[in-house]
């Protein structure tokens, strides 16, 4: 019984270690060019954005929403 528990513990520890290393490499590889582009934009003002069909009312620009919570949902069907 003790050998079985020791084996299970060692197997779980090995699995966790391998999983952590794979995930770390994936995160570094995934960052690539998109990460560099994000670093250039971080901390800067967003570009001017105008919503033309704003809940069946007149157009709204981003400056009019300053100080409010804004959720943008970009989606597409393909």
N, C-alpha and C positions, 0 to 999 in steps of 0.2 A: 504494500500500500504506500509506504514511504517513497519507494523508488518511482512509483507511478506519479505521485504528486511532484516529486523533484523533476521528472521528465516533462510533465505538463508545464510546470513553471518555466523551465528552460526553453521549451518550445514557444511559449507565449512571449517570453523576453526576446527571443530571436526574431519572431514575427514582428513585434513592435519596433525593434531596431531597424530591420530591413524596410519596413513601411515608412518610418520616419526619414530614412535616407533617400528613398525613392521620391517621396513627396517634396523634400527640400530641393532635389535636382530639378524636378518638374517646375517648381515655382521660379527658380532662377532662369531656366530655359524659356519659360513662358513670358517672362518680363520683356526681354528683347527690345525691339524697336518701339513697340507700343509703350513700354515703360519709359523710354527716353522721351517720347512725345509727351507723355503725361507729366514728366518732370519739368518740361519747358512751360507747360500751361498752369501748373500748380501755383496758387497764390495770386494769379492775375485775374483781372476782371473778365467776366464772361462776355462773349460777343453779343451785339445787339440782336435781339430775337423778337419777332412780331408774330403773334398768333392771330391769324386772320379770321378763323371761324371759332370764336371763343364762346362756347355755350349759347349760340344763337344771339349774340350781341355784337357790338362793334369790336374792331380789332384792339388787342391789348399788347403793349410792348413790355419787355422785361423790366424796364425802369419803373413802370407803374406798380410792379409787384414787389418792390424793394422792401425788405423787412418782413415779408410774409413767407410762409412755407409754400414752396412750389414743387410739385411732383411732375416730372416730364416722363411720359411713357412712349418711347419710340418702339414701334413694332412694325412688322411687315409680314406678308404672307408669301411664301415661296415654296 
